[in-house]
């Protein structure tokens, strides 16, 4: 009798299975309408996240509390969510017209509303990726909260440790803690978190703000307090999905409103029939690349263009940014702040109205038809498909748009290299599916050489969320024949929409050009270089503008030799 061969799975395969399980579980819980993260219904999500051990969540599987991961998550969740037992994910259901003040997280554009002491409503208007993002973040902080509970709860009756009692005394104070009081509180918290005094001290101020300098203590206290109540009083935290959100999700409600608004403005300004170039970027790099340097050269005499761009990017440069914007508006720029719920602002540039002598592209070779540039702010995950799919549809089902190109300038994780390096993709692989999208990229690595920035070319993987990334899985993608150079969240969704519009639906020209280029925001394979290790600072300014300028040079028909 033939002996059965034992087949073991690699860590990459286990991680892939954990991501798939999380994805399916989140969709199931969404369809169900509610669940208790630390109850039986949340078991599957917690187990999958602990099996995956994403790089961004650091020591999630260990006894000690993960500090960098906690900071990363807290910056992407509304202030006060750690105090709420009930978290309700809603669509845009009119809360902006109420007395409730929107709470916008520092690092995620989503409106949230504190309904009462126990409930936080979070508006989901950017598609499924927004739900995956917030659910994984909430699962993480709830796991961490139970680590805190395990170290402070002495018995089932609710007896707590002395460290916890001292922390409670500290956070009950209404005034700012003195240096001595703060250090005493940190000493007790360090014991609770199984961290050193120094580790807590180093990250303490990053959680704070001018109005709440001691917020770190409050976050730890409320996470621990609600975890204790879950065990002692059986008051389980609950996440619900509103009926309206469940009804609307996946139907491009917000994307359709957003795209129609843009087309209405194009029509009103007689731009609908002109050649159109779409650029997905931030709301400053295209405008500054065109108008900033000629305007500010005298102010920054002898300084390089990139120095000027860095100055414009600094927090104290509001006045000079306004000067550039004023010049842009005089030269045909139309600004469209979002009112659709997508959180994607738009700028429209009419090149027929630009005085090229006042730009950095005085040698532009513009076609007689004078193209129109639509710059859209970054989409989020699957939202990229919703927005581009709607934008490339005909206006009122009859007027086809003459879209000549779609250019994507974004930031992404890199798998070889470091922060600030540039990646030029040749294909997008959609993680967790068999979908992959090959394309002819109008941008090449050779175009960026000679700028003291490392350039990488190859396939990139579009991931379900940055918070699900696992070292073993990424190493597999990088070291196997896939040869993946980086990871991001939108590429395959953009390309899916472009291919269906140009090749199948024929709503835009079949020879539409695509340009993709990303600069590295982190390296999830390097300890200390993940997204949780902090932002880019000014490191991202040069690659951002370098990519933007190369895109504009192609749109303006400027040859490489010029």
HELIX and SHEET records of a PDB file:
HELIX    1   1 UNK A   11  UNK A   32  1                                  22    
HELIX    2   2 UNK A   40  UNK A   42  5                                   3    
HELIX    3   3 UNK A   43  UNK A   52  1                                  10    
HELIX    4   4 UNK A   55  UNK A   57  5                                   3    
HELIX    5   5 UNK A   67  UNK A   74  1                                   8    
HELIX    6   6 UNK A   81  UNK A   83  5                                   3    
HELIX    7   7 UNK A   95  UNK A   97  5                                   3    
HELIX    8   8 UNK A  128  UNK A  152  1                                  25    
HELIX    9   9 UNK A  162  UNK A  171  1                                  10    
HELIX   10  10 UNK A  179  UNK A  193  1                                  15    
HELIX   11  11 UNK A  197  UNK A  207  1                                  11    
HELIX   12  12 UNK A  215  UNK A  232  1                                  18    
HELIX   13  13 UNK A  243  UNK A  248  1                                   6    
HELIX   14  14 UNK A  253  UNK A  268  1                                  16    
HELIX   15  15 UNK A  285  UNK A  296  1                                  12    
HELIX   16  16 UNK A  305  UNK A  313  1                                   9    
HELIX   17  17 UNK A  318  UNK A  330  1                                  13    
HELIX   18  18 UNK A  351  UNK A  353  5                                   3    
HELIX   19  19 UNK A  356  UNK A  358  5                                   3    
HELIX   20  20 UNK A  383  UNK A  391  1                                   9    
HELIX   21  21 UNK A  445  UNK A  448  5                                   4    
HELIX   22  22 UNK A  466  UNK A  468  5                                   3    
HELIX   23  23 UNK A  471  UNK A  479  1                                   9    
HELIX   24  24 UNK A  491  UNK A  499  1                                   9    
HELIX   25  25 UNK A  500  UNK A  504  3                                   5    
HELIX   26  26 UNK A  531  UNK A  533  5                                   3    
HELIX   27  27 UNK A  539  UNK A  555  1                                  17    
SHEET    1   A 6 UNK A  34  UNK A  35  0                                        
SHEET    2   A 6 UNK A 238  UNK A 241 -1                                        
SHEET    3   A 6 UNK A  86  UNK A  90  1                                        
SHEET    4   A 6 UNK A 119  UNK A 123  1                                        
SHEET    5   A 6 UNK A 111  UNK A 114 -1                                        
SHEET    6   A 6 UNK A 103  UNK A 104 -1                                        
SHEET    1   B 9 UNK A 333  UNK A 336  0                                        
SHEET    2   B 9 UNK A 346  UNK A 350 -1                                        
SHEET    3   B 9 UNK A 372  UNK A 376 -1                                        
SHEET    4   B 9 UNK A 276  UNK A 280  1                                        
SHEET    5   B 9 UNK A 403  UNK A 414  1                                        
SHEET    6   B 9 UNK A 486  UNK A 488 -1                                        
SHEET    7   B 9 UNK A 455  UNK A 462  1                                        
SHEET    8   B 9 UNK A 422  UNK A 430  1                                        
SHEET    9   B 9 UNK A 436  UNK A 438 -1                                        
SHEET    1   C 6 UNK A 333  UNK A 336  0                                        
SHEET    2   C 6 UNK A 346  UNK A 350 -1                                        
SHEET    3   C 6 UNK A 372  UNK A 376 -1                                        
SHEET    4   C 6 UNK A 276  UNK A 280  1                                        
SHEET    5   C 6 UNK A 403  UNK A 414  1                                        
SHEET    6   C 6 UNK A 513  UNK A 522  1                                        
END                                                                             
